[in-house]
Amino acid sequence: MQIKESTTIYDAIIVGSGAGGGMSTKILADAGLKVAVVEAGPYFDPADPEQRTQLKWPYESPRRGAGTTRVFGEWDMAYGGFEIEGQPYTQKDGTKFEWFRSQMLGGRTNHWGRISLRFGPDDFKRKDIDGLGENWPISYDDVKPYYDKLDKLIGVFGTKENLPNDPDGFFLPPPKPRLHELFYIKGARKSNMPVIPGRLSMLTKKINNDRGVCFYCGQCGRSCQVYADFSSGSCLIFPAQKNGGQIDLYVNAMVREVTTDAEGKATGVSYVNREDRKEYKLKGKVVILAASACSSARILLNSKSAQHPNGLGNSSDLVGRYLHDSTGSSRAGFIPDLMNRKTSYNEDGVGGMHVYTPWWLDNKNLDFPRGYHIEVWGGMGMPNYGFGFNANEFNRFFGLPTGGYGDSLRADVKKYYGSVIGFGGRGESIAQRDNYCEIDPTTVDEFGIPVLRFHYKWTDYERLQAKHMQETFEELIHNMGGEVLGDTPTKEQDYGLHNPGNIIHEVGTTRMGDNPRTSVTNKYQQLHDCDNVFITDAGPFTSQADKNCTWTILALSWRASEYIVDQLKQQNI
Amino acid sequence: MDRRDSLKSIILGSVAGSLIIHGCKPGTETPETSTSAASDEHYFGRTPEELELIDKLNAEQFFNEHEMETITVLCNLILPPNEKGGIEEAGVPEFIEFMAKDIPQLQTTFRGGLMWLDHKSNTEFGTEFKVTAEAQQKQILDEIAFYDHKIPISEQPLEIQFFALMRDHTLTGYYTSKIGIEDLGYKGNTPNVWDGVPQDVLDQHGVAYDEEWLAKCVDQSKRGVIAEWDDDGNLLT
């Protein structure tokens, strides 16, 4: 089979169209460069009526929203999931890493929670504080201008709180709390825990003439048809196209490797067209990998050549290493004071929390390093598959029988509707050299591309943090006069700590640093080993704060992309 | 531009130039607020592969006619109709048929449980469950409808597991239907402007907003005005 080569030489080839790739596309195209965007999945536009799931009712589907084909329910706007047919990944030494992939234009930005937190000054220099992990080679001051521009370009609601490690930005005003959130505020204050308005990238107010304003359907996970939430397609790639950008979009194109020349410089990429299952090559002056931390590591490791025998950018043997996800642990409670609710109003709100608790404690008094924030959910949501299961389970708290049949079930469903509140703790883990993804020498995917094999063990740092989350959640539920649901997770259950990867904040596989022996990229996310290859996904994160990673992916991608434009103009690369 | 035309141009894996996509996205016609957001009745956002799976499952029949009749009788006992309608208007039996194919792990419990019902009814009353008198049907259900919440459901007898599964699917099928959602009273899934919990609801639950917090929240009368800030991040508009 002959590989088909395109004759065009792009200024840059961008692999992946999620947060990092979308931002690179916008910055490079706006600067007048000719770019190719290579995306593994199909074209997607949330405004397309055929693809849209927003405002669909459960009865429009025969499975009523069940998660058979989409793990977060069938309305979720991610094409992919933790398992993708024909694209396996494997595990080593009993590891249970969960790898979520979304293959479509915009990637995971179409369904994410839009929680948009800046890393704070301490988050870039944690080693200086607790001696663990590694400092970033950059500081908050290097990133702040990009966070500022990002807030104005994309939009994020929030409030000025003057918290030292949760920096304020250019915020849109937040929505008012919902009923269960008022209960949360009261409960948290009882334990002297701070609660502040959420910080999410949804437009509670108009930000420009191209995007609509939030209409409070609570369905950002379905991607917004009026572009009132941030998705990479609707907020970065489409506007760059509209602006006259020279953007060639290659969809359903699975990148196999970065190609290099006799000097070891990148010449472009090769990919498999999923439609005709043939291999193609694209040529570019610069290659930007933004396929997600693990996918980009996979491409690098699969890009072996005489000049890069250990894989591209891997002379340090660190590609794939220091893989780390946020810690996560969850709990829910039944709140009797939230029973018998009036359904006279619509409380969908935005698709996420209107209030949250940023990390609030001092590690000096704790048995674990780093911290976590608390996300809150609850309310009278739209029924979907699973609604009404164990309908009167809470009868047990009143000494009443559970189960039964007949009209009483109808009354029970209404009585308990909206009476549950839940918490998710999302915290910072310590990046470990021994937590990694690598190429599995025995397995390929349906495109013949060698797949990833994971090795990831939590340490007691993360387990003890999860234990603290559980204790906090139970205290909060008691403060609200509620009943904790489920048993307290035990030590053997890692205190309810989710498997690594499950929180879908995996970062660190091509970490940045000044020293080429202890890092893969420099502070501009440029490979130490190959100066015309950059990584603009979360791979270069040296550490990950207890903040969700997307806002920082975007800010850093903007920063790296400006550097690329500058270097191309100066003909340095 | 029609998406089918644009898809023709986006030959999968080949170049789709920026011009091709220009015509497909909203520009200034994007609604200023959101009231034009609409749900299209012809699609429900499935990928071609997902539609294929649904067609395939719809072409199969899992429960036979007798089983479907028994399911209908049983679901009506679990949730008798009221003035809004009942499980038949909500399409619950068809939904259960679909889910048995969509999640094959449910099949044995469903089918085995239906057999158990008929066996029990035949043994005690000499007729199949679906035609047994309602009082006798209820006599059977009374034995299996309640579960011990202290024991995991998977460790309870099959007939109790079966009934719990039927009750779960009856309720979920009903409350995810149009009439069930109306019966429940859910008011969302429609464009609106959230401006806080109504006062009567706050009063009922004994909570209140603090003024300081409210002062930071969005002024919905200015939601259509483009945001501008001063250099310190204070919103000016």
Interface residues (C-beta under 8 A of the other chain):
Chain A: P42 Y43 D45 A47 D48 P49 E50 Q51 R52 T53 Q54 L55 K56 W57 P58 Y59 E60 S61 P62 R63 R64 G65 A66 T68 T69 E74 W75 M77 Y79 K152 G155 F157 T159 K160 D168 G169 F170 F171 L172 P173 P174 P175 K176 P177 R178 L179 L182 F183 I185 K186 P197 T204 K205 K206 I207 N208 N209 D210 R211 G212 V213 C214 F215 Y216 C217 G218 Q219 R222 Q225 V226 Y227 A228 S234 F238 Q241 K242 G244 G245 Q246 I247 D248 L249 Y250 V251 N252 A253 Y271 N273 R274 E275 D276 Y280 D337 L338 R341 K342 T343 S344 Y345 N346 E347 D348 G349 V350 M380 G381 M382 P383 N384 Y385 G386 F387 G388 F389 N390 A391 E393 R396 P401 T402 G403 G404 Y405 G406 D407 L409 R410 V413 K414 Y417
Chain B: R3 L7 I10 I11 L12 G13 S14 V15 A16 G17 S18 I21 H22 C24 K25 P26 G27 T28 T30 P31 E32 T33 S34 T35 S36 A37 A38 S39 D40 H42 Y43 F44 G45 T47 E49 E50 L53 I54 L57 N58 L77 I78 L79 P80 N82 G91 E94 F95 F98 M99 D102 I103 L141 A145 F146 Y147 H149 F163 A164 R167 D168 L171 T172 G173 Y174 Y175 T176 S177 K178 G180 I181 D183 L184 G185 Y186 K187 G188 N189 T190 P191 N192 V193 W194 D195 G196 V197 P198 D200 V201 L202 Q204 H205 G206 V207 A208 Y209 W213 L214 K216 C217 V218 D219 K222 R223 G224 V225 I226 A227 W229 G233 N234 L235 T237
